[in-house]
Amino acid sequence: MNEEMHKLKHLLEHWIEHNDDHLQNYLDWADRAEKAGHPDVAKQLKAAADAASQATKFFKEAERMLSKGK
């Protein structure tokens, strides 16, 4: 694996971890918004969490492919 792809692999690992941290934060705030009487806000934050989860899946697949040399 060349130096650029090695850096990309490292970035993917970082993005996965960072994205997962944000995802949990979105869910925590969705819960708070719901409890504060803002179900529409909570719904949007949960949708953001779903999108972050989907992005993590793409990052993981890219990392898997890079590791396999595809």
N, CA and C of each residue as an Amber inpcrd file, in Angstrom:
protein
   210
   0.8560000  -1.1670000   0.0000000   0.0000000   0.0000000   0.0000000
   0.9070000   1.2360000   0.0000000   0.6620000   2.1490000  -0.9540000
   1.5160000   3.3310000  -0.9990000   1.1850000   4.2950000   0.1370000
   2.0250000   5.3090000   0.2740000   1.9040000   6.2320000   1.4040000
   0.5510000   6.9570000   1.4180000   0.0720000   7.3500000   0.2530000
  -1.2030000   8.0620000   0.1750000  -2.3630000   7.1740000   0.6270000
  -2.3640000   5.9170000   0.2100000  -3.4350000   5.0010000   0.5980000
  -3.3200000   4.6090000   2.0700000  -2.0950000   4.5730000   2.5830000
  -1.9000000   4.3310000   4.0100000  -2.5280000   5.4780000   4.8120000
  -2.3140000   6.7050000   4.3360000  -2.9140000   7.8680000   4.9910000
  -4.4380000   7.7890000   4.9130000  -4.9590000   7.3940000   3.7510000
  -6.4040000   7.2660000   3.6070000  -6.9520000   6.2330000   4.5820000
  -6.2640000   5.1150000   4.7310000  -6.7140000   4.0810000   5.6750000
  -6.7840000   4.6610000   7.0870000  -5.7700000   5.4270000   7.4550000
  -5.7530000   6.0650000   8.7700000  -6.9190000   7.0580000   8.8960000
  -7.1680000   7.8390000   7.8550000  -8.2770000   8.7880000   7.8660000
  -9.6200000   8.0800000   8.0020000  -9.7910000   6.9810000   7.2920000
 -11.0380000   6.2260000   7.3790000 -11.2690000   5.7320000   8.8050000
 -10.2220000   5.2210000   9.4320000 -10.3400000   4.7680000  10.8120000
 -10.7580000   5.9300000  11.7200000 -10.1420000   7.0710000  11.5090000
 -10.4700000   8.2590000  12.2980000 -11.9090000   8.7010000  12.0430000
 -12.3210000   8.7420000  10.7750000 -13.6740000   9.1760000  10.4330000
 -14.7310000   8.2510000  11.0260000 -14.4450000   6.9630000  11.0290000
 -15.3890000   5.9960000  11.6110000 -15.5740000   6.2910000  13.0970000
 -14.4710000   6.4270000  13.8100000 -14.5490000   6.6960000  15.2470000
 -15.2230000   8.0420000  15.5150000 -14.8190000   9.0510000  14.7820000
 -15.3590000  10.3940000  14.9640000 -16.8560000  10.4260000  14.6450000
 -17.2360000   9.7620000  13.5840000 -18.6340000   9.7110000  13.1800000
 -19.4860000   9.0090000  14.2350000 -18.9750000   7.9240000  14.7770000
 -19.7050000   7.1950000  15.8250000 -19.8840000   8.0520000  17.0760000
 -18.8720000   8.8560000  17.4050000 -18.9920000   9.7630000  18.5440000
 -20.1120000  10.7730000  18.3080000 -20.1430000  11.3350000  17.1010000
 -21.1940000  12.2940000  16.7710000 -22.5670000  11.6320000  16.7990000
 -22.6520000  10.4410000  16.2760000 -23.9240000   9.7240000  16.2370000
 -24.5100000   9.6020000  17.6350000 -23.7170000   9.2030000  18.5860000
 -24.2110000   9.0620000  19.9590000 -24.6390000  10.4100000  20.5270000
 -23.9000000  11.4550000  20.1990000 -24.2500000  12.7930000  20.6530000
 -25.6010000  13.2310000  20.0760000 -25.8390000  12.9410000  18.8060000
 -27.1240000  13.2750000  18.1820000 -28.2700000  12.5680000  18.9050000
 -28.0640000  11.3000000  19.2190000 -29.1080000  10.5370000  19.8970000
 -29.3580000  11.0580000  21.3140000 -28.2890000  11.4220000  21.9980000
 -28.4370000  11.9830000  23.3430000 -29.2640000  13.2680000  23.3020000
 -28.9540000  14.1330000  22.3360000 -29.6850000  15.3920000  22.2330000
 -31.1050000  15.1800000  21.7260000 -31.3130000  14.1850000  20.9100000
 -32.6800000  13.8610000  20.4780000 -33.5150000  13.4830000  21.6880000
 -32.9410000  12.7030000  22.5740000 -33.6400000  12.3060000  23.7930000
 -33.9650000  13.5260000  24.6510000 -33.0000000  14.4190000  24.7760000
 -33.2270000  15.6360000  25.5640000 -34.3160000  16.5060000  24.9360000
 -34.2700000  16.6380000  23.6120000 -35.2770000  17.4460000  22.9160000
 -36.6730000  16.8440000  23.1110000 -36.7340000  15.5240000  23.0040000
 -38.0190000  14.8390000  23.1950000 -38.5660000  15.0990000  24.6010000
 -37.7010000  14.9500000  25.5860000 -38.1160000  15.1620000  26.9780000
 -38.5020000  16.6150000  27.2470000 -37.9580000  17.5440000  26.4580000
 -38.2600000  18.9620000  26.6280000 -39.5010000  19.3780000  25.8260000
 -40.1470000  18.3920000  25.1930000 -41.3710000  18.6900000  24.4650000
 -41.1860000  19.1250000  23.0300000 -40.0810000  18.7090000  22.4180000
 -39.7950000  19.0560000  21.0300000 -39.6290000  17.7860000  20.1780000
 -40.7140000  17.0530000  19.9720000 -40.6020000  15.7900000  19.2310000
 -40.1610000  15.9730000  17.7830000 -40.5060000  17.0990000  17.1530000
 -40.0760000  17.3210000  15.7690000 -38.5640000  17.5300000  15.6760000
 -38.0240000  18.2240000  16.6660000 -36.5660000  18.4120000  16.7200000
 -35.9050000  17.0640000  16.9570000 -36.4410000  16.2890000  17.8710000
 -35.8970000  14.9590000  18.1660000 -35.9080000  14.0980000  16.9110000
 -36.9760000  14.1810000  16.1520000 -37.0810000  13.3950000  14.9120000
 -35.9690000  13.7640000  13.9390000 -35.6780000  15.0450000  13.8120000
 -34.6150000  15.4870000  12.9030000 -33.2420000  15.0140000  13.3810000
 -33.0120000  15.0800000  14.6770000 -31.7320000  14.6210000  15.2160000
 -31.5700000  13.1100000  15.0510000 -32.6670000  12.3790000  15.1950000
 -32.6070000  10.9340000  14.9670000 -32.3330000  10.6320000  13.5010000
 -32.8890000  11.4510000  12.5990000 -32.6090000  11.2770000  11.1720000
 -31.1330000  11.5560000  10.8820000 -30.5730000  12.5620000  11.5500000
 -29.1440000  12.8500000  11.4070000 -28.3110000  11.6780000  11.9060000
 -28.7370000  11.0680000  13.0090000 -28.0330000   9.8970000  13.5420000
 -28.0930000   8.7420000  12.5460000 -29.2420000   8.5550000  11.9130000
 -29.3620000   7.5000000  10.8970000 -28.4190000   7.7600000   9.7230000
 -28.3410000   9.0240000   9.3030000 -27.4490000   9.3830000   8.1930000
 -25.9890000   9.1570000   8.5850000 -25.6440000   9.5010000   9.8130000
 -24.2740000   9.2810000  10.2880000 -23.9580000   7.7880000  10.3260000
 -24.9310000   6.9970000  10.7300000 -24.7460000   5.5460000  10.7650000
 -24.5120000   5.0050000   9.3560000 -25.2650000   5.5150000   8.4080000
 -25.0960000   5.0880000   7.0150000 -23.7150000   5.4910000   6.4990000
 -23.2800000   6.6980000   6.8250000 -21.9480000   7.1480000   6.4050000
 -20.8710000   6.2400000   6.9880000 -21.0320000   5.8490000   8.2510000
 -20.0710000   4.9430000   8.8750000 -19.9940000   3.6220000   8.1140000
 -21.1310000   3.1240000   7.6640000 -21.1330000   1.8820000   6.8710000
 -20.3130000   2.0500000   5.5970000 -20.4660000   3.2020000   4.9350000
 -19.6870000   3.4620000   3.7180000 -18.1950000   3.5620000   4.0240000
 -17.8520000   4.2480000   5.1310000 -16.4490000   4.3540000   5.5210000
 -15.8620000   2.9800000   5.8160000 -16.6170000   2.1410000   6.5190000
 -16.1300000   0.7970000   6.8480000 -15.9400000  -0.0470000   5.6020000
 -16.8430000   0.0720000   4.6520000 -16.7080000  -0.6880000   3.4070000
 -15.4960000  -0.1950000   2.6220000 -15.2930000   1.1110000   2.5780000
 -14.1160000   1.6530000   1.8890000 -12.8340000   1.1600000   2.5520000
 -12.8220000   1.1500000   3.8700000 -11.6520000   0.6530000   4.6040000
 -11.4150000  -0.8310000   4.3170000 -12.4870000  -1.5990000   4.3030000
 -12.3640000  -3.0420000   4.0080000 -11.7850000  -3.2460000   2.6100000
 -12.3070000  -2.4880000   1.6560000 -11.8320000  -2.6290000   0.2740000
 -10.3560000  -2.2130000   0.1500000  -9.9960000  -1.1530000   0.8340000
  -8.6220000  -0.6950000   0.7830000  -7.6850000  -1.7360000   1.4050000
  -8.1120000  -2.3260000   2.4910000  -7.3010000  -3.3570000   3.1640000
  -7.1080000  -4.5850000   2.2870000  -8.1230000  -4.8860000   1.4840000
  -8.0310000  -6.0460000   0.5890000  -7.2960000  -5.7160000  -0.6980000
  -6.9800000  -4.4440000  -0.9090000  -6.2460000  -4.0460000  -2.1030000
  -7.1160000  -3.8270000  -3.3190000  -8.4040000  -3.5670000  -3.1110000
  -9.2910000  -3.3190000  -4.2450000  -9.2640000  -1.8720000  -4.6540000
